[in-house]
Amino acid sequence: MSAPSLFAPPYTRHHLAIALIVLLEYLQSVMVAFGSHAVSLGVGATPQQFSLAAACYAAVAVLMILSHRWWVQRLGYRSMLRWSLLAFGGGALLCALASTPAAFIAARMVQALGGAAFFTASRVQIMHYRGPQRLQAMLFLPGGIMLGSGLAPMLAALLLSLTGWQALFLVMLPLVLLTDYLVRRAVPEHEPVENERPDRLHPWAIALLAAGVFLLQFVLERARFELWTHGALLWALGGVACLLLLLYLRHEWRRRSPLVPFRRFTSERYLWGMAVYGVGYLVVSGCGYVLPLYMAQGLGMDQLHSGLWLGLTGLLALPFAILHLQLMLRWPDVRRYLFAGALLLAAAALLLASITHDSPGWLLPAGLFLLHSLFMPFFLGTTAAATFSQVDETVFSHAYQVKNAMREVANAVGLSWGVIIMQQRSMAHAAERPAAESAQLVLQSGHDFFWLLALMAVVLALLLRLQRRFV
């Protein structure tokens, strides 16, 4: 397919709705992560309490994601999305009004009730198109993700420098209204692909899922602060959480009319794709925590400059996502793109691990460019194409719901991984050099994190080169 037919107008309100729906979630989540220190101070939350808010958001999101199509089948797609936007916008307003940690945690859970629908809904709406029109519509999903992720740190830095932390949430309200207008005018009420068998909730399954998800998120949240003091207890609770989730999967697998028909799409190719996806999300989440800390405290960059660099390299991912799609249409060799993505990650990590206060000024933007602008579209974009290429359209929404539920868990694991490594290496360096300043400790710990990331990327590249599931 030629480039003009793929990227030419007309673009409809439905295309814009696809982009804006997913942009909302990424814009809000990245802004909250970037402005976490200011938000914590604003609501009087300790790091543990702010971390608990993130865990509660993720737990609610997982439950809502896995029941996504159940809500669609009962409300209709347009109505479900409008209710989701109302919850998301109302939660954003409650976050801005929160004055205590408990109020903020509750407000974020309200946001999760709505925001959990956005990623899945944006992707499923693309199923309304066929042939070249579907490829054209497909561009609006990564477009929304990358615009949201790229604009978020720049917008957050600007808002925090001009106003207060509440603006991180209040700025979402006009965007919610705009998205609601587009959804009301452009999103059909019916599903793009009807399922011959409706999803069914079962109280026992939901109880297992809720208990397992909330316990797992609690363990991941506490591991960031208590792994060294209550490690055995956390491992035991984590084992219980995994057991509950396995019982949920067993229960759903055996039912004739489950909430999610796992047996209809969990092929070996899909499971390989989920594993690769999980690694990608773990990397993105871990770097999302470490990089702002590394740049601000380790390198002494001010908030505006760090937000600018993170944002610009995120926005540059959009043209490379378009290039990646063009290349895959011409040379659809999945393994090579995944292998190249892993090598790009290794190169980015090596550059970031080499930065000191005396380093050339190009090292940091080059490392961020390789990580944000190249690794993410080439690695995650290829994984998306490979994982769902053989999934039947009648269960595509379910398969994508499971992927997005896994994303929430992988993001929590990645955040915990980043926190634990930075804390453990800071303590180790402090023991070696008791007189070292905190900035020096953060810089050295960041170096250790990126060296470990480079090693992991090389191992990942070798595994991807050897596997035979993605061709």
KEVEXLO-776069 format. One record per residue (C-alpha): residue in three letters; x, y, z. Coordinates in steps of 0.5 Angstrom, whole numbers, padded with zeros to 4 digits, always signed. Each point is the difference from the previous one (the first is absolute). Layout:
<atoms>
ALAXYZ ...
</atoms>
This chain:
<atoms>
MET+0000+0000+0000 SER+0003+0007-0002 ALA+0001+0005+0005 PRO-0005+0005-0003 SER-0006-0005+0001 LEU+0002-0001+0007 PHE+0001+0006+0003 ALA-0005+0005-0005 PRO-0006+0003+0003 PRO-0006+0000+0001 TYR+0001-0001+0008 THR-0007+0000+0003 ARG-0002+0002+0007 HIS+0000-0008+0002 HIS+0007+0000-0002 LEU+0001+0006+0005 ALA-0004-0004+0005 ILE+0005-0006+0000 ALA+0006+0005+0001 LEU-0003+0004+0005 ILE-0003-0006+0004 VAL+0007-0003+0001 LEU+0003+0007+0001 LEU-0004+0001+0006 GLU+0003-0006+0004 TYR+0007+0001-0002 LEU+0000+0008+0001 GLN-0003-0001+0007 SER+0005-0006+0002 VAL+0006+0003-0002 MET-0001+0007+0003 VAL-0002-0003+0007 ALA+0007-0004+0000 PHE+0004+0006-0003 GLY-0004+0004+0006 SER+0000-0005+0005 HIS+0004+0004+0005 ALA-0004+0006-0001 VAL-0006-0004+0001 SER+0002-0004+0006 LEU+0002+0007+0004 GLY-0007+0003-0002 VAL-0004-0006+0003 GLY+0005-0001+0005 ALA+0001-0007-0002 THR+0006-0004+0002 PRO+0004-0004-0006 GLN-0004-0006+0003 GLN-0006+0003+0000 PHE+0001+0003-0007 SER+0002-0007-0003 LEU-0006-0003+0003 ALA-0004+0005-0004 ALA+0003-0003-0006 ALA-0001-0007+0002 CYS-0007+0001+0002 TYR-0001+0004-0007 ALA+0003-0006-0004 ALA-0004-0006+0004 VAL-0007+0004-0002 ALA+0003+0001-0007 VAL+0001-0008-0001 LEU-0007-0002+0003 MET-0003+0005-0005 ILE+0004-0002-0006 LEU-0002-0007+0001 SER-0007+0002+0000 HIS+0001+0005-0006 ARG-0005-0004-0005 TRP-0005-0002+0006 TRP-0001+0007+0001 VAL+0000+0002-0008 GLN-0005-0006-0001 ARG-0005+0003+0005 LEU+0001+0008-0001 GLY+0002+0000-0007 TYR+0007+0003-0002 ARG-0002+0007-0001 SER-0003+0000+0007 MET+0005-0004+0004 LEU+0005+0005-0003 ARG-0004+0006+0002 TRP-0001-0003+0007 SER+0008-0001+0000 LEU+0001+0007-0001 LEU-0004+0002+0005 ALA+0003-0004+0005 PHE+0007+0002-0002 GLY-0001+0007+0000 GLY-0004+0000+0006 GLY+0006-0004+0003 ALA+0005+0006-0002 LEU-0004+0005+0003 LEU-0001-0004+0006 CYS+0008-0001+0000 ALA+0001+0008-0001 LEU-0005+0001+0006 ALA+0004-0005+0005 SER+0003+0002+0006 THR+0002-0006+0003 PRO+0003-0007-0002 ALA-0006-0004+0001 ALA-0004+0005-0004 PHE+0005+0000-0006 ILE+0000-0008+0000 ALA-0007+0000+0000 ALA+0000+0005-0006 ARG+0005-0004-0004 MET-0005-0006+0001 VAL-0005+0004-0003 GLN+0004+0002-0006 ALA+0002-0007-0001 LEU-0007-0002-0001 GLY+0000+0004-0006 GLY+0007+0000-0003 ALA+0000-0007+0000 ALA-0004-0001-0006 PHE+0004+0005-0004 PHE+0005-0004-0003 THR-0004-0006-0002 ALA-0006+0004-0003 SER+0005+0004-0004 ARG+0003-0006-0003 VAL-0007-0004-0001 GLN-0003+0006-0004 ILE+0006-0001-0005 MET-0004-0007-0002 HIS-0006+0005-0003 TYR+0005+0000-0006 ARG+0002-0004-0005 GLY+0006-0001-0005 PRO+0004+0007-0001 GLN-0005+0004+0004 ARG+0002-0005+0006 LEU+0007+0002-0001 GLN-0001+0007+0000 ALA-0004+0000+0006 MET+0005-0004+0003 LEU+0005+0006+0000 PHE-0005+0004+0005 LEU+0001-0005+0006 PRO+0008+0000+0000 GLY-0001+0008-0001 GLY-0004+0001+0006 ILE+0005-0004+0004 MET+0006+0003-0002 LEU-0003+0007+0000 GLY-0003-0001+0007 SER+0007-0003+0002 GLY+0004+0006-0003 LEU-0004+0006+0002 ALA-0001-0003+0007 PRO+0006+0002+0003 MET+0001+0006-0003 LEU-0007+0002+0002 ALA+0001-0002+0007 ALA+0006+0004+0000 LEU-0003+0006-0002 LEU-0006+0000+0004 LEU+0004-0002+0006 SER+0005+0006-0001 LEU-0006+0005-0001 THR-0006-0002+0004 GLY-0001-0006+0005 TRP+0000-0008+0000 GLN-0008+0001+0000 ALA+0001+0002-0008 LEU+0003-0007-0002 PHE-0007-0002+0001 LEU-0005+0006-0001 VAL+0004+0000-0007 MET-0004-0006-0002 LEU-0007+0002+0001 PRO+0000+0004-0007 LEU+0003-0006-0003 VAL-0005-0004+0003 LEU-0006+0004-0003 LEU+0003+0000-0007 THR+0001-0007+0000 ASP-0007-0001+0002 TYR-0002+0004-0005 LEU+0003-0004-0005 VAL-0002-0006+0003 ARG-0007+0002+0000 ARG+0000+0002-0008 ALA+0005-0005-0002 VAL+0000-0007+0004 PRO-0005-0005-0002 GLU-0005-0003+0005 HIS+0001-0007-0003 GLU+0007-0004+0001 PRO+0004-0001-0007 VAL+0000-0007+0001 GLU-0006-0004+0003 ASN+0001-0006+0005 GLU-0005-0005-0001 ARG+0001-0002+0008 PRO-0001+0006+0005 ASP+0005+0001+0005 ARG-0002-0003+0007 LEU+0002+0002+0007 HIS+0000-0005+0005 PRO+0001+0002+0008 TRP+0005-0005+0002 ALA+0005+0002-0006 ILE-0001+0007+0001 ALA+0002-0001+0008 LEU+0006-0004-0002 LEU+0002+0005-0005 ALA-0001+0006+0004 ALA+0003-0003+0006 GLY+0006-0002-0004 VAL+0001+0006-0004 PHE+0000+0005+0007 LEU+0004-0005+0004 LEU+0005+0000-0006 GLN+0000+0008-0001 PHE+0001+0000+0008 VAL+0006-0004+0000 LEU+0003+0003-0006 GLU-0001+0007+0003 ARG+0003-0002+0007 ALA+0006-0003-0003 ARG+0003+0006-0002 PHE+0000+0002+0007 GLU+0000-0006+0004 LEU+0004-0005-0004 TRP+0006-0001+0005 THR-0004+0001+0006 HIS-0006-0005-0001 GLY+0002-0004-0007 ALA-0002-0007+0003 LEU-0007+0003+0001 LEU+0000+0004-0007 TRP+0002-0006-0003 ALA-0005-0005+0003 LEU-0006+0005-0001 GLY+0002+0001-0007 GLY+0000-0008-0001 VAL-0007+0001+0003 ALA-0002+0005-0005 CYS+0003-0004-0006 LEU-0004-0006+0003 LEU-0007+0004+0000 LEU+0001+0002-0007 LEU+0002-0007-0003 LEU-0007-0002+0004 TYR-0003+0005-0004 LEU+0003-0002-0007 ARG-0002-0007+0002 HIS-0007+0002+0001 GLU-0001+0004-0006 TRP+0003-0005-0004 ARG-0005-0006+0002 ARG-0006+0004-0001 ARG-0004+0000-0006 SER-0002+0008+0000 PRO+0006+0003+0003 LEU+0001+0007+0001 VAL+0007+0000-0004 PRO+0000-0007-0005 PHE+0008-0001+0001 ARG+0000-0006-0003 ARG-0003+0003-0007 PHE+0007+0004-0001 THR+0005-0002+0005 SER+0004-0003-0006 GLU+0008-0001+0001 ARG+0001+0006-0004 TYR-0004+0004+0004 LEU+0003-0002+0006 TRP+0007+0001-0002 GLY-0003+0007-0002 MET-0002+0002+0006 ALA+0006-0002+0003 VAL+0004+0005-0004 TYR-0005+0005+0001 GLY+0001-0001+0008 VAL+0007+0001-0001 GLY-0001+0006-0004 TYR-0005+0003+0005 LEU+0005-0002+0006 VAL+0005+0004-0004 VAL-0004+0006-0001 SER-0003+0001+0007 GLY+0007-0001+0003 CYS+0003+0005-0004 GLY-0006+0005+0001 TYR+0002+0000+0007 VAL+0008+0000+0000 LEU+0001+0005-0006 PRO-0003+0006+0004 LEU+0003-0002+0006 TYR+0007-0001-0004 MET-0001+0007-0003 ALA-0002+0004+0005 GLN+0004-0002+0006 GLY+0006-0004-0003 LEU+0001+0005-0006 GLY-0003+0006+0004 MET-0005+0002-0006 ASP-0005+0004+0002 GLN-0008-0002-0001 LEU-0001+0004-0007 HIS+0006-0003-0003 SER-0001-0007+0002 GLY-0007+0001-0002 LEU+0002+0003-0007 TRP+0005-0006-0002 LEU-0005-0005+0002 GLY-0005+0003-0003 LEU+0003+0001-0007 THR+0003-0007-0001 GLY-0007-0003+0002 LEU-0003+0005-0006 LEU+0006-0003-0005 ALA-0003-0007+0001 LEU-0006+0002-0004 PRO+0004+0001-0007 PHE+0004-0006+0002 ALA-0007-0004+0001 ILE-0002+0002-0007 LEU+0007-0002-0003 HIS-0001-0007+0004 LEU-0007-0001-0003 GLN+0003+0001-0007 LEU+0006-0005+0001 MET-0005-0005+0003 LEU-0004+0000-0006 ARG+0005+0000-0005 TRP+0005-0005+0004 PRO-0005-0004+0005 ASP+0006-0003+0004 VAL-0002+0000+0007 ARG+0006-0003+0003 ARG+0005+0005-0003 TYR-0004+0006+0003 LEU-0001-0003+0007 PHE+0008-0002+0000 ALA+0001+0007-0003 GLY-0004+0003+0006 ALA+0004-0004+0005 LEU+0006+0003-0003 LEU-0002+0007+0000 LEU-0002-0001+0008 ALA+0007-0003+0001 ALA+0003+0006-0003 ALA-0004+0005+0003 ALA+0001-0003+0007 LEU+0008+0000-0001 LEU-0001+0008-0002 LEU-0004+0002+0006 ALA+0005-0004+0004 SER+0006+0003-0002 ILE-0002+0007+0002 THR+0003+0004+0005 HIS+0000+0008+0001 ASP+0006+0001-0004 SER-0003-0004-0006 PRO-0001+0003-0007 GLY-0007+0003+0000 TRP-0002-0005-0006 LEU+0000-0006+0004 LEU-0007+0001+0004 PRO-0004+0002-0006 ALA+0003-0006-0004 GLY-0002-0005+0005 LEU-0007+0003+0001 PHE-0001+0000-0007 LEU+0002-0007-0001 LEU-0004-0002+0006 HIS-0006+0004-0002 SER+0000+0001-0007 LEU+0002-0006-0003 PHE+0000-0006+0005 MET-0007+0001+0002 PRO-0003+0001-0007 PHE+0004-0006-0003 PHE+0000-0005+0006 LEU-0008+0001+0003 GLY-0002+0002-0007 THR+0002-0007-0003 THR-0002-0004+0006 ALA-0007+0003-0001 ALA+0000-0002-0007 ALA+0003-0007+0001 THR-0005-0002+0007 PHE-0006+0002-0003 SER+0001-0002-0008 GLN-0004-0007+0001 VAL-0005+0002+0005 ASP-0007-0001-0002 GLU-0004+0006-0001 THR-0006-0002+0005 VAL+0005-0001+0006 PHE+0005+0006-0002 SER-0003+0004+0005 HIS+0001-0005+0005 ALA+0007-0001-0002 TYR+0002+0007+0001 GLN-0004+0001+0006 VAL+0005-0006+0003 LYS+0006+0004-0003 ASN-0002+0007+0003 ALA-0001-0004+0007 MET+0007-0003+0000 ARG+0002+0007-0002 GLU-0002+0003+0007 VAL+0003-0006+0003 ALA+0007+0001-0004 ASN+0000+0007+0001 ALA-0001-0001+0008 VAL+0006-0005+0000 GLY+0004+0005-0004 LEU-0001+0006+0004 SER+0002-0005+0006 TRP+0006-0003-0003 GLY+0002+0008-0002 VAL-0001+0002+0008 ILE+0003-0006+0003 ILE+0007+0000-0005 MET+0001+0007+0002 GLN-0001-0001+0007 GLN+0004-0006+0001 ARG+0006+0003-0004 SER-0001+0007+0003 MET+0001-0004+0007 ALA+0006-0004-0003 HIS+0004+0006-0003 ALA-0002+0004+0007 ALA+0003-0006+0004 GLU+0007+0001-0005 ARG+0000+0007+0001 PRO-0003+0003+0006 ALA+0002+0007-0002 ALA-0003+0000-0007 GLU-0006+0005-0001 SER-0007-0002-0002 ALA+0001+0002-0007 GLN+0006-0004-0001 LEU-0004-0006+0003 VAL-0006+0001-0005 LEU+0005+0001-0006 GLN+0004-0007+0002 SER-0007-0003+0001 GLY-0002+0002-0007 HIS+0006-0003-0003 ASP-0001-0006+0003 PHE-0007-0001-0002 PHE+0001+0002-0007 TRP+0006-0005+0000 LEU-0005-0005+0002 LEU-0005+0002-0005 ALA+0006-0001-0006 LEU+0001-0007+0003 MET-0007-0002+0000 ALA-0001+0003-0007 VAL+0006-0004-0003 VAL-0003-0006+0003 LEU-0007+0001-0003 ALA+0003+0002-0007 LEU+0003-0007+0000 LEU-0006-0004+0003 LEU-0004+0004-0006 ARG+0005-0002-0005 LEU-0001-0007+0002 GLN-0007-0001+0001 ARG-0005-0003-0006 ARG-0007+0003+0002 PHE+0001+0007-0003 VAL+0002-0001-0008 
</atoms>
